């Protein structure tokens, strides 16, 4: 198999492994074909007003001021007098779209919505809005359109402000909420003189939805403890009070309006959300009006162990917590519309102020609605599974479903409503468990297939390394051996059996890929079995104890890297151990200066994983210091190397221009953040400089000299300029520290090559990437090359996690992109943050390419070892996914698996591109012509 063919096949295999995790764990749970269920009894309310204060934390609303008063006097009076309150518990990811889908549709968003920026509908779903007679919505253009688009008919009306208004740099984001309240007021005023609109408003089953984004925007821009955030909460309270007065006046105080005030998610102290911190998952819920219990006084301790009621001074008022999806059936019950057919919410009866009959009927409707989803899910799985292989969910077989329906109706006739409610709650619990059971029915089968393919691929790569890049004693008879026909026939038979089996089960197309890939991979492994025999025959001549010790160290190192995904401090431990490498291997005596620099560089870099991932306050002065450090480091290198590698005039001019550019980029963040603090907006000149720097960051180095260190320095200056613009604090110091260590690594590897007895070593200062490489000097792999490959993987992981950019989903700070834009745009902001993560990655990649040239190795040989190490890490996480029981632990391991697989695919793409472009390297102007035996 040729080199390019091998890497293209490897890339395809890894893409399959990467996508498989989404097919196994993140397929949409929604089913279709259910009949809407509605209670036949008259509802208590004719209309409902839903107010969602985006990004409002529970404690920010409920906690009283130090003097005992409340910043939300109206809502506080509702809680203490005429409503029911509690905490709505959200789920990860705590983002706006998933939160609103849970509130309005009653189910928890499928992860595929991420690809749509949480804006579009990846799958069709039902909602309370869709079931209503009319729904009027005011608010953000990011949220409202998705419910109008998903509604049948044209009864959902949306009124949104321009997307440009969602500006983190605005003078006052609370104007977004003021706009909503003003529009609502104008709407009801116009309805008084518009007879057709008034007639529509006076009908029943209507919903009014107010989406208030100001609190969330102020929280991102100024943090939740800021005066802007807290003042915005007070503005919302005043607006809600005025809105209630307007609504009640319009409908003549008929007592037929129900109100729900809540939030889609909370926010951390550092102004982010998306993860599972209590400040993000605990949101307020206040319900009052028609059909809702008034405030209920309690004297006994409430059944909550979080001590919040004491902190909020609400221990005397009954608290009723719910899951966020429970709010959808609550709203449906209040106005008498069908519960959304995809809802998994359980009606919180404690909020209802109605008869026991109404509660029992409503709970029965809720149970039947969820049971219908279970029935369709069961039918779908039964139809696509061979009868002798199908295992039904034992707690809810068809006979038990019929028994429940019969028993519930008898209890209803006997007016044993409490028993009906208890029976329905039990059925709902079993139905939800059954939905999970059938949704994950094929998970073990798919996971085993992918695992089998993964192990086979890793084994194949190891055999390729042994066959083509080592000095094993080979038997020519085996090398000329043709593929075993019996083996080929066996694989064909297995393939046919698998295809027939999947066809009978009507499996999706991706199942064929996951099941057939292991057959092809293991066929390739068994074809190379002769290499394993060669290894056994060569064993007597190998230093077995040295090999065993090396592999044990690598195994320990891989385990350390896996643990570092859960505990970043392990990277500090690893860097501390790596700092002793020259001392332990005897290189210290041969290169004292470089060894000491390596020791100090590792220790300096080791401080970064100890820094907090989230919650760091911006410190723009450190960004300026990082720029100065970059300039000093570059100037020192150019001064010391002027004799060994003199620069041409054009090269000197380019470096001077790049250094001046870095100086400007170190100062731009300070000017930008100063302007934003003074509420003067993002300066246009700063924005132009930022985007120009980003666009030129990968082009400018191509103009520099092709001498090894000159090209690397140009790459470093260009990328660091962009990194400074994306930094807000200490993380700006990371690239200069990393580059210093990479520079030392290149030099010290030269000493290691000399220690191995390679006599044709070339001085680093004389290496030119544009020169041809003498293929006669390319050597075979040695044990020390495993260590080099491990160092590379370790530094890649350190580059990814060193500053905490992707260690947590909620570590994203919008302030990092303020030099580029301040108007909310998830794709552009996400792309900029991803580029910030990739910059240290590229620095390490360039260093590794340099080491391959300097140590006279083909790029394929070292990269194959890297591939094995990264695949072993991914396999480790895949095993962890199978072992964990809780979804939180599974989700963590899945995210780590995705990161490792993404890293591997990215490495392979770079490797493939460097071989496709035969005349140049990806990061260089020209590529040395290399041919591999």
C-alpha positions in Angstrom: 0.0 0.0 0.0 1.5 3.4 -1.0 2.1 6.1 1.5 -0.7 8.5 0.4 -3.1 5.6 0.0 -2.3 4.4 3.5 -3.0 7.7 5.1 -6.2 8.3 3.1 -7.4 4.9 4.2 -6.4 5.7 7.8 -8.2 9.0 7.6 -11.4 7.4 6.4 -11.2 4.8 9.1 -10.7 7.5 11.8 -13.6 9.5 10.4 -15.8 6.4 10.8 -14.6 5.9 14.4 -15.2 9.6 15.1 -18.8 9.6 13.7 -19.7 6.3 15.3 -19.8 7.8 18.8 -22.6 10.1 17.6 -24.6 7.2 16.0 -24.2 5.2 19.2 -24.9 7.9 21.8 -26.4 10.9 20.2 -29.2 9.8 17.8 -32.4 11.7 18.2 -34.8 10.1 20.7 -37.9 11.6 19.1 -40.5 9.4 17.5 -43.5 10.4 15.4 -47.0 9.1 14.8 -48.5 9.7 18.3 -52.1 11.1 18.8 -52.2 14.3 20.8 -53.7 13.7 24.3 -55.9 16.3 26.0 -58.0 16.3 29.2 -61.7 16.4 28.5 -62.4 18.6 31.5 -62.6 22.4 31.3 -59.2 24.1 31.9 -58.9 26.7 34.6 -57.2 29.3 32.3 -58.2 30.7 28.9 -54.7 32.1 28.2 -51.2 31.9 29.4 -48.3 34.4 29.6 -44.8 32.8 29.5 -41.9 35.1 30.5 -38.4 33.6 30.0 -35.6 35.8 31.4 -32.7 34.4 29.5 -29.6 33.7 31.7 -31.3 34.4 35.0 -29.9 32.5 37.9 -32.2 31.3 40.7 -30.1 32.9 43.5 -30.0 36.2 41.6 -33.8 36.4 41.7 -34.6 34.9 45.1 -31.7 36.3 47.3 -32.9 39.4 49.2 -30.7 42.5 49.5 -28.6 43.0 52.6 -31.2 45.3 54.1 -33.9 42.6 53.8 -35.7 44.1 50.8 -35.8 42.5 47.3 -34.5 43.8 44.0 -37.6 42.2 42.5 -40.5 43.5 44.7 -43.3 42.4 42.4 -42.2 38.8 41.9 -41.3 38.6 45.6 -44.9 39.6 46.5 -46.2 37.0 44.0 -44.1 34.3 45.7 -45.2 35.3 49.2 -48.9 35.9 48.5 -50.5 34.6 45.3 -48.3 32.1 43.5 -46.3 29.0 43.8 -42.5 29.0 43.4 -39.6 26.6 43.1 -36.4 25.8 41.3 -36.4 24.5 37.7 -33.6 22.1 37.2 -32.1 22.2 33.7 -29.8 19.7 32.0 -26.5 20.0 30.2 -25.9 21.6 27.8 -27.2 24.7 29.5 -27.7 26.7 26.3 -30.6 28.9 25.2 -32.1 26.6 22.5 -32.0 23.4 24.5 -33.5 25.3 27.5 -36.4 26.7 25.5 -37.1 23.4 23.8 -37.3 21.8 27.2 -39.6 24.5 28.5 -41.9 24.7 25.5 -41.7 21.2 23.9 -41.1 19.2 27.0 -38.0 17.2 25.9 -34.3 17.5 26.2 -32.5 18.7 23.0 -30.6 16.3 20.8 -26.9 17.2 20.5 -27.3 17.4 16.7 -28.7 20.9 17.3 -25.1 22.1 18.0 -24.4 21.8 14.2 -27.3 24.3 13.7 -25.9 26.8 16.2 -28.9 26.0 18.5 -31.1 28.0 16.0 -32.6 25.6 13.4 -34.6 22.5 13.9 -32.5 19.4 13.3 -35.6 17.3 13.8 -39.3 18.2 13.8 -41.0 18.3 17.1 -44.3 19.3 18.7 -44.6 22.2 21.2 -47.1 23.9 23.4 -47.1 26.8 20.9 -48.0 24.4 18.1 -50.9 23.0 20.1 -52.2 26.5 21.1 -54.9 28.3 19.2 -52.7 31.4 18.8 -49.3 32.3 20.1 -47.7 35.7 20.0 -44.0 36.0 20.7 -41.6 38.9 21.3 -37.9 38.7 21.7 -34.6 37.4 20.2 -34.3 36.4 16.5 -32.2 33.5 17.7 -35.0 31.8 19.6 -38.4 32.8 18.3 -38.2 31.7 14.7 -37.5 28.0 15.5 -40.9 27.6 17.2 -42.7 29.4 14.4 -40.9 27.3 11.9 -41.8 24.1 13.7 -45.5 25.0 14.1 -48.3 23.6 11.9 -50.3 26.4 10.3 -49.7 30.1 10.7 -50.9 30.7 14.2 -47.5 31.5 15.8 -46.6 35.2 15.3 -43.2 36.4 16.1 -41.8 40.0 16.6 -38.0 40.3 16.9 -35.5 43.0 17.0 -32.5 43.0 14.6 -29.7 40.5 15.4 -27.2 43.4 15.5 -28.8 44.6 18.7 -27.3 41.6 20.5 -24.1 43.4 21.1 -21.9 42.6 24.1 -20.3 46.1 23.7 -23.6 48.0 23.8 -24.0 50.8 26.3 -26.9 49.0 28.0 -28.2 45.5 27.0 -31.3 45.9 29.1 -32.7 47.9 26.2 -33.5 44.5 24.6 -35.9 43.8 27.4 -37.3 47.3 27.3 -38.0 46.8 23.6 -40.0 43.6 24.4 -42.1 45.3 27.1 -42.7 48.3 24.9 -43.8 46.1 22.0 -46.2 44.1 24.2 -47.7 47.3 25.5 -48.2 48.7 22.0 -49.7 45.3 20.9 -52.5 45.4 23.5 -53.2 49.1 22.9 -53.5 48.5 19.1 -55.8 45.5 19.8 -58.4 47.8 21.4 -59.0 49.4 18.1 -58.4 46.4 15.9 -61.6 44.3 16.0 -60.2 41.2 14.3 -57.1 41.1 16.6 -59.3 41.7 19.6 -61.5 38.8 18.6 -58.5 36.5 18.3 -57.2 37.6 21.7 -60.5 36.9 23.4 -60.5 33.3 22.3 -59.2 30.6 24.6 -56.0 28.5 24.4 -53.9 31.5 23.6 -50.3 32.0 24.7 -48.1 35.1 25.0 -44.4 34.5 25.1 -41.9 37.2 26.2 -38.2 36.3 25.6 -36.0 38.6 27.6 -32.3 38.5 26.5 -30.9 41.5 28.3 -30.0 39.7 31.5 -28.0 37.0 29.6 -26.2 39.6 27.4 -25.3 41.7 30.4 -24.1 38.6 32.2 -21.8 37.7 29.4 -20.5 41.2 29.0 -20.2 42.3 32.7 -20.5 39.1 34.8 -23.6 38.1 36.9 -22.4 40.0 40.0 -22.1 43.3 38.1 -24.4 46.2 38.7 -25.6 46.0 35.0 -26.8 42.4 35.5 -28.5 43.1 38.8 -30.1 46.3 37.6 -31.4 44.4 34.5 -33.2 42.0 36.9 -34.9 44.9 38.6 -36.0 46.3 35.2 -37.5 43.0 34.3 -39.4 42.9 37.5 -40.8 46.3 36.8 -41.6 45.3 33.3 -43.4 42.1 34.4 -45.5 44.1 36.9 -46.6 46.6 34.2 -47.2 43.9 31.7 -49.5 42.0 34.1 -51.5 45.2 34.7 -51.9 45.7 31.0 -53.0 42.2 30.3 -55.5 42.1 33.3 -56.9 45.5 32.2 -57.4 44.3 28.6 -59.3 41.2 29.7 -61.3 42.9 32.3 -59.7 41.2 35.3 -61.6 38.0 34.4 -59.3 35.8 36.4 -58.6 33.5 33.4 -55.0 34.3 32.8 -52.1 32.1 34.1 -48.5 33.4 34.3 -45.3 31.5 34.2 -42.0 33.2 34.9 -38.8 31.2 34.5 -35.4 31.1 32.8 -33.8 28.8 30.2 -30.5 28.5 32.1 -28.3 30.2 34.7 -24.8 31.5 34.4 -21.5 31.1 36.2 -19.8 33.8 38.2 -17.5 34.4 35.2 -20.3 35.0 32.7 -20.6 31.7 30.8 -23.0 28.8 30.6 -23.2 25.4 28.9 -21.9 23.0 31.6 -23.5 21.5 34.7 -22.5 23.9 37.5 -25.4 24.6 39.9 -25.3 28.3 39.0 -26.1 27.2 35.4 -28.6 24.4 36.1 -30.7 26.0 38.9 -33.2 28.5 37.4 -36.2 30.2 39.0 -39.8 29.3 38.5 -42.7 31.4 39.6 -46.3 30.5 38.6 -49.4 32.4 39.4 -52.9 33.3 38.2 -55.8 31.1 37.0 -55.6 27.4 38.2 -52.4 28.0 40.3 -52.1 27.5 44.0 -51.6 30.7 46.1 -48.6 30.9 48.4 -48.8 28.1 51.0 -47.3 28.7 54.4 -45.2 25.9 56.0 -43.9 25.6 59.5 -41.9 22.3 59.2 -38.6 22.0 57.4 -38.9 21.5 53.7 -37.6 18.4 52.0 -34.6 20.0 50.4 -31.0 19.7 51.6 -29.4 22.6 49.7 -30.1 25.3 52.3 -31.2 27.7 49.6 -34.6 28.4 51.2 -32.8 29.7 54.3 -30.4 31.9 52.2 -33.3 33.2 50.2 -35.5 33.8 53.3 -38.2 31.7 51.9 -38.3 28.8 54.3 -41.8 29.8 55.4 -43.2 29.5 51.8 -43.7 26.1 50.2 -41.1 25.4 47.5 -41.9 23.0 44.6 -39.0 22.1 42.4 -39.5 20.6 38.9 -37.4 19.4 36.1 -37.3 21.9 33.2 -39.3 19.6 30.9 -42.1 19.4 33.5 -43.1 23.0 32.7 -44.5 22.1 29.3 -47.2 19.7 30.6 -48.0 22.3 33.3 -48.7 25.0 30.8 -50.7 22.6 28.6 -52.8 21.6 31.6 -53.5 25.2 32.6 -55.0 26.2 29.3 -56.4 22.8 28.2 -54.3 22.1 25.1 -52.7 18.7 24.3 -49.4 18.0 25.9 -46.7 18.1 23.2 -46.5 14.6 21.8 -42.7 14.4 22.3 -42.8 15.7 25.8 -41.1 13.6 28.6 -42.2 16.0 31.3 -44.2 14.9 34.3 -47.1 17.2 35.3 -46.2 18.9 38.7 -49.5 18.6 40.4 -48.4 20.7 43.4 -48.8 23.8 41.2 -52.4 23.1 40.3 -55.3 24.6 42.3 -58.1 22.4 41.0 -60.2 19.4 41.9 -58.8 15.9 42.5 -60.7 14.7 39.5 -59.0 17.3 37.3 -55.6 16.4 38.7 -56.3 12.6 38.2 -57.5 13.2 34.6 -54.6 15.4 33.8 -52.1 12.9 35.2 -53.8 10.1 33.2 -53.5 12.2 30.1 -49.8 12.7 30.8 -49.3 9.0 31.3 -51.0 8.0 28.1 -49.1 10.7 26.2 -45.7 9.3 27.3 -46.9 5.7 27.0 -47.7 6.3 23.3 -44.1 7.3 22.7 -43.0 4.0 24.4 -45.4 2.0 22.2 -44.1 3.4 19.0 -40.5 3.1 20.1 -41.1 -0.6 21.0 -43.0 -1.2 17.7 -40.1 0.3 15.7 -37.5 -1.8 17.4 -39.6 -5.0 17.2 -40.1 -4.6 13.5 -36.4 -4.2 12.8 -35.2 -7.1 15.0 -35.4 -10.8 14.4 -38.1 -12.2 16.6 -35.8 -14.7 18.3 -33.4 -11.9 19.1 -35.9 -9.4 20.4 -36.0 -8.9 24.1 -38.9 -6.8 25.3 -38.8 -4.4 28.3 -40.2 -6.7 31.0 -41.7 -4.0 33.2 -44.0 -2.7 30.5 -45.1 -5.6 28.2 -48.2 -5.2 26.1 -50.3 -7.2 28.7 -49.1 -4.9 31.5 -50.0 -1.8 29.4 -53.6 -3.1 29.0 -53.8 -4.0 32.7 -52.8 -0.4 33.6 -55.4 1.2 31.4 -58.2 -1.1 32.8 -57.1 -0.5 36.4 -56.9 3.3 36.0 -60.4 3.5 34.6 -61.8 1.4 37.4 -60.1 3.5 40.1 -61.4 6.6 38.3 -65.0 5.3 38.5 -64.5 4.5 42.2 -63.3 8.1 42.7 -60.0 6.9 44.1 -58.1 9.8 42.6 -55.0 9.5 44.7 -54.6 5.9 43.6 -55.1 6.9 40.0 -52.4 9.6 40.4 -50.0 7.1 42.0 -50.6 4.5 39.3 -50.1 7.1 36.5 -46.8 8.3 38.1 -45.6 4.7 38.2 -46.5 4.1 34.6 -44.7 7.3 33.5 -41.6 6.2 35.3 -41.7 2.8 33.6 -42.5 4.4 30.2 -39.5 6.8 30.5 -37.2 3.9 31.5 -38.6 1.9 28.6 -37.9 4.7 26.1 -34.3 4.7 27.2 -34.2 0.9 27.0 -35.3 0.8 23.4 -33.4 3.9 22.4 -30.2 2.3 23.5 -31.2 -1.2 22.4 -28.4 -1.5 19.8 -25.8 0.4 21.7 -23.8 -2.7 22.9 -23.9 -4.2 19.4 -22.6 -1.1 17.7 -20.1 -0.4 20.4 -18.6 -3.9 20.1 -18.4 -3.6 16.3 -16.6 -0.3 16.5 -14.3 -1.6 19.3 -13.4 -4.6 17.2 -12.6 -2.4 14.2 -10.6 0.0 16.4 -8.4 -2.8 17.9 -7.9 -4.3 14.5 -6.8 -1.0 13.0 -4.3 -0.4 15.8 -2.9 -3.9 15.4 -2.5 -3.4 11.7 -0.6 -0.1 12.1 1.8 -1.8 14.6 2.4 -4.6 12.1 3.1 -2.0 9.4 5.7 -0.3 11.6 7.4 -3.6 12.4 7.4 -4.6 8.7 8.5 -1.4 7.0 10.5 0.6 9.6 12.4 -1.9 11.7 15.4 -4.2 11.1 13.6 -7.5 11.8 15.1 -10.7 10.4 12.7 -11.3 7.5 12.0 -14.6 5.8 11.9 -14.1 2.1 9.5 -17.0 1.6 7.0 -15.2 3.8 7.5 -11.9 2.1 6.7 -13.4 -1.2 3.7 -15.3 0.1 0.5 -14.7 -1.7 -2.7 -13.9 0.3 -4.3 -17.0 1.8 -7.3 -18.0 -0.3 -8.9 -19.7 2.7 -8.6 -16.5 4.6 -10.1 -14.5 1.8 -13.1 -16.9 1.4 -13.7 -16.8 5.1 -13.8 -13.0 5.1 -16.2 -13.1 2.1 -18.5 -15.5 3.9 -18.5 -13.4 7.1 -19.3 -10.3 5.0 -22.2 -12.0 3.2 -23.6 -13.2 6.6 -23.4 -9.7 8.1 -25.0 -8.0 5.1 -27.9 -10.5 5.0 -28.4 -10.1 8.8 -28.5 -6.3 8.5 -30.8 -6.5 5.5 -33.3 -8.7 7.3 -33.3 -6.3 10.3 -33.6 -3.2 8.0 -30.7 -1.6 9.7 -29.6 2.0 8.8 -26.8 2.4 6.2 -24.2 3.4 8.9 -24.7 0.0 10.6 -23.2 -1.7 7.5 -20.1 0.5 7.8 -19.6 -0.2 11.5 -20.1 -4.0 11.0 -18.1 -4.5 7.8 -15.1 -2.3 8.7 -13.8 -4.8 11.3 -13.9 -7.6 8.7 -11.7 -5.6 6.3 -9.4 -4.5 9.0 -8.8 -7.9 10.5 -8.4 -9.4 7.1 -5.5 -7.0 6.6 -4.1 -7.9 10.0 -4.2 -11.6 9.4 -2.5 -11.1 6.0 0.4 -9.5 7.8 0.7 -12.3 10.4 4.1 -13.2 8.8 5.5 -10.0 10.4 4.6 -11.3 13.8 6.4 -14.5 13.0 9.5 -12.4 12.0 9.3 -10.6 15.3 9.3 -13.9 17.2 12.3 -15.1 15.2 14.1 -11.8 15.8 13.4 -11.9 19.6 16.7 -13.5 20.6 18.7 -10.7 19.0 16.6 -7.9 20.6 17.4 -6.2 24.0 14.2 -7.6 25.5 14.5 -6.0 28.9 15.2 -2.6 27.3 12.2 -3.1 25.1 10.0 -4.2 28.0 11.1 -1.2 30.1 10.4 1.2 27.2 6.9 -0.1 26.5 6.1 0.0 30.2 7.1 3.6 30.4 5.0 4.4 27.3 2.0 2.6 28.8 2.5 4.6 32.0 2.8 7.8 29.9 -0.4 7.0 28.0 -2.3 6.4 31.3 -0.9 9.7 32.6 -2.3 11.5 29.5 -5.7 9.8 29.9 -5.9 10.9 33.5 -4.8 14.5 32.5 -8.2 14.8 30.6 -9.9 14.5 34.0 -7.3 16.2 36.1 -5.2 18.8 34.3 -2.7 18.9 37.1 -1.4 15.6 35.8 0.2 17.6 32.9 2.2 19.4 35.5 3.4 16.1 36.9 4.3 14.9 33.4 6.2 18.1 32.6 8.1 17.8 35.9 9.1 14.3 35.0 10.1 15.3 31.4 12.3 18.1 32.8 14.6 15.4 34.3 15.0 13.6 30.9 18.5 14.9 30.0 19.7 14.2 33.5 18.4 10.6 33.5 19.8 9.8 30.0 23.2 11.3 30.3 22.5 14.2 27.9 23.2 16.7 30.7 26.9 16.1 30.5 27.0 16.6 26.7 24.7 19.7 26.5 24.6 21.5 29.9 23.1 24.7 28.6 20.4 23.1 26.5 19.6 20.6 29.3 19.3 23.5 31.8 17.1 25.4 29.4 14.9 22.3 28.9 14.6 21.9 32.7 13.5 25.5 33.2 11.3 25.5 30.1 9.4 22.4 31.4 8.9 23.9 34.8 7.7 27.2 33.4 5.2 25.5 31.1 4.1 23.2 34.1 2.6 26.2 35.8 -0.1 26.7 33.2 -2.2 23.5 33.9 -2.4 24.6 37.5 -4.1 27.8 36.6 -7.9 27.8 36.9 -9.8 26.7 33.8 -12.7 29.1 34.4 -13.5 32.0 36.5 -10.4 34.0 35.7 -10.7 37.8 35.7 -9.3 39.5 32.6 -5.9 41.0 33.0 -5.0 42.8 29.8 -1.7 43.9 31.2 -0.5 40.3 31.0 -1.3 40.3 27.3 1.0 43.3 26.9 3.7 41.6 28.9 3.4 38.5 26.7 3.9 40.7 23.6 7.0 42.2 25.2 8.3 38.7 26.1 7.8 37.6 22.5 9.7 40.5 21.2 12.6 40.0 23.6 12.8 36.3 22.8 12.8 37.0 19.1 15.4 39.8 19.3 17.7 37.7 21.5 17.6 34.8 19.0 18.2 37.0 16.0 21.2 38.7 17.8 22.8 35.4 18.9 22.3 33.7 15.5 23.6 36.6 13.4 27.0 34.9 12.9 25.8 31.3 12.4 22.9 32.1 10.1 23.2 35.6 8.7 20.0 37.1 7.3 19.6 38.7 4.0 18.3 42.3 4.0 14.8 41.3 2.9 14.6 38.7 5.7 15.8 41.3 8.2 13.1 43.7 7.0 10.4 41.1 7.3 11.4 40.1 10.8 11.4 43.8 11.9 8.0 44.2 10.4 6.7 41.1 12.1 8.0 42.2 15.4 6.4 45.7 15.0 3.2 43.9 14.1 3.4 41.8 17.4 4.0 45.0 19.3 0.8 46.5 17.8 -1.2 43.4 18.5 0.0 43.4 22.1 -1.5 46.9 22.5 -4.7 46.5 20.6 -6.5 44.4 23.3 -5.7 47.1 25.9 -7.2 49.8 23.6 -10.2 47.6 22.8 -11.1 46.7 26.4 -10.6 50.3 27.5 -13.0 51.4 24.9 -15.6 48.8 25.9 -15.3 49.7 29.6 -16.0 53.3 28.7 -19.0 52.0 26.7 -17.7 53.5 23.5 -17.9 50.3 21.5 -15.4 48.4 19.4 -13.0 50.8 17.6 -13.1 50.2 13.8 -9.3 50.5 13.4 -8.8 47.8 16.1 -11.3 45.6 14.3 -9.5 46.1 10.9 -6.1 45.3 12.5 -7.5 42.1 14.1 -9.1 40.7 11.0 -6.1 41.6 8.8 -3.8 39.9 11.3 -6.0 36.8 11.3 -6.1 36.6 7.5 -2.4 37.0 7.1 -1.3 34.7 9.9 -0.7 31.6 7.7 0.5 33.6 4.6 3.3 35.8 6.0 5.6 33.0 7.1 5.6 31.7 3.5 7.6 34.9 2.6 10.4 34.2 5.0 13.7 32.5 4.6 13.6 28.7 4.3 16.3 28.3 6.8 15.1 26.1 9.6 15.0 28.5 12.6 14.2 31.5 10.4 11.1 29.8 9.1 10.1 28.6 12.6 10.6 32.1 14.1 8.5 33.7 11.4 5.7 31.2 12.0 5.9 31.9 15.8 5.7 35.7 15.3 2.8 35.4 12.9 0.7 33.1 15.1 1.5 34.8 18.3 0.2 38.1 16.9 -3.2 36.5 16.4 -3.1 34.7 19.8 -2.5 38.0 21.6 -5.6 39.5 20.0 -7.6 36.5 21.3 -6.2 36.6 24.8 -7.5 38.3 28.0 -4.9 37.3 30.6 -2.2 34.9 31.6 -2.9 32.5 28.7 -1.1 35.0 26.4 2.2 33.9 28.0 1.6 30.3 26.9 2.8 30.5 23.2 6.2 32.2 24.1 6.9 29.7 26.8 5.9 26.8 24.5 8.0 28.1 21.7 11.0 28.5 24.0 10.6 24.8 25.0 10.1 23.6 21.5 13.3 25.5 20.4 15.3 23.8 23.1 13.7 20.4 22.2 14.9 20.7 18.6 18.5 21.4 19.8 18.6 18.7 22.5 17.3 16.1 20.1 20.3 16.8 18.0 22.5 15.9 20.9 20.4 12.7 21.4 21.0 11.7 17.8 24.7 12.2 18.2 24.6 10.0 21.4 23.1 7.3 19.3 26.1 7.3 17.0 24.6 8.9 13.9 27.8 10.3 12.3 26.1 12.2 9.5 24.4 14.7 11.7 23.9 18.1 10.1 24.2 21.4 12.0 20.7 22.8 12.6 21.7 26.4 11.5 22.6 25.0 8.1 19.4 23.0 7.4 17.4 24.5 4.6 13.9 23.2 4.0 14.2 24.0 0.3 17.2 21.6 -0.1 16.8 18.0 -1.2 17.3 15.4 1.5 19.7 12.6 0.9 17.6 9.5 1.2 20.7 7.4 1.9 20.8 9.1 5.3 17.2 8.2 6.3 17.5 5.6 9.0 15.2 2.9 10.5 13.3 3.3 13.7 15.0 2.9 17.1 13.5 2.6 20.6 14.3 6.2 21.2 12.0 7.2 18.4 9.1 5.9 20.5 10.1 8.4 23.1 10.2 11.2 20.5 6.7 10.3 19.4 5.4 10.2 22.9 6.9 13.6 23.6 5.1 14.9 20.6 1.7 13.5 21.7 2.3 14.9 25.2 3.1 18.4 24.0 0.0 18.3 21.7 -2.2 17.5 24.7 -0.4 20.2 26.7 -1.0 22.6 23.8 -4.7 21.7 23.8 -5.3 21.9 27.6 -2.4 24.0 28.9 -4.5 27.2 29.1 -7.9 25.5 29.7 -9.4 26.6 26.4 -11.3 23.4 25.8 -11.0 21.7 29.2 -14.6 22.7 29.9 -17.6 23.6 27.8 -18.2 26.8 29.9 -14.6 28.1 29.8 -15.4 30.2 26.8 -15.1 33.9 27.6 -16.8 36.2 25.0 -14.2 38.8 26.0 -11.6 36.8 24.1 -13.1 37.8 20.7 -13.9 41.4 21.5 -11.0 42.6 19.3 -12.8 41.0 16.3 -16.5 41.4 17.0 -18.9 42.1 19.8 -22.3 41.2 18.2 -23.3 37.6 19.1 -22.5 35.1 16.4 -22.0 31.6 17.6 -20.2 30.3 14.5 -17.7 33.1 14.1 -17.0 33.3 17.8 -16.6 29.5 18.0 -14.3 29.5 15.0 -12.1 32.2 16.5 -11.9 30.3 19.8 -11.0 27.1 17.9 -8.3 28.9 16.0 -6.9 30.1 19.4 -6.8 26.5 20.5 -5.1 25.4 17.3 -2.3 27.9 17.4 -0.2 26.2 20.1 -1.1 22.9 18.3 0.5 24.2 15.1 3.7 25.3 16.9 4.2 21.8 18.2 3.4 20.3 14.8 6.0 22.5 13.1 8.6 21.5 15.8 7.9 17.8 15.2 8.3 18.2 11.5 11.7 19.9 12.1 12.8 17.1 14.4 12.0 14.5 11.8 14.2 16.3 9.3 17.0 16.9 11.9 17.0 13.3 13.2 17.0 11.9 9.6 13.7 10.0 9.8 11.0 9.7 7.3 7.8 11.6 8.3 5.8 8.4 7.9 7.7 6.3 10.4 7.4 8.6 13.3 3.9 9.5 12.5 2.8 5.9 12.6 4.0 5.6 16.2 2.1 8.8 17.0 -1.0 7.3 15.4 -0.7 4.2 17.6 -0.3 6.3 20.8 -3.3 8.5 20.0 -5.4 5.5 19.0 -4.5 3.7 22.3 -5.7 6.8 24.2 -9.0 6.9 22.2 -9.5 3.2 22.9 -9.0 3.9 26.6 -11.8 6.5 26.5 -14.0 4.2 24.5 -13.7 1.6 27.2 -14.5 4.2 29.8 -17.7 5.1 27.9 -18.8 1.5 28.1 -18.0 1.1 31.8 -19.6 4.3 33.2 -23.1 4.1 34.4 -24.2 7.7 34.9 -24.8 9.9 31.9 -22.6 12.7 33.3 -19.6 10.4 33.4 -20.4 8.9 29.9 -20.7 12.4 28.5 -17.4 13.4 29.9 -15.6 10.3 28.5 -17.4 10.8 25.1 -16.2 14.4 24.9 -12.6 13.3 25.7 -12.9 10.6 23.0 -14.1 13.1 20.5 -11.2 15.4 21.3 -8.6 12.7 20.9 -10.2 11.5 17.6 -10.4 15.1 16.3 -6.8 15.6 17.2 -5.8 12.4 15.3 -7.9 13.3 12.3 -6.3 16.8 12.2 -2.8 15.3 12.4 -3.6 12.9 9.6 -5.0 15.7 7.4 -1.8 17.7 7.9 0.2 14.6 7.1 -1.7 13.8 4.0 -1.5 17.4 2.7 2.3 17.5 3.2 2.6 14.5 0.8 0.0 15.7 -1.7 1.8 19.0 -2.2 5.0 17.5 -3.6 6.8 20.7 -4.0 6.3 22.3 -0.6 5.4 21.6 3.0 2.1 22.7 4.4 3.8 25.3 6.7 6.8 26.0 4.5 7.4 27.7 1.2 9.0 24.7 -0.3 9.2 21.1 0.7 12.3 18.9 0.4 11.9 16.1 -2.0 11.7 12.9 0.0 11.3 9.3 -1.3 10.8 6.4 1.0 12.2 2.9 0.3 
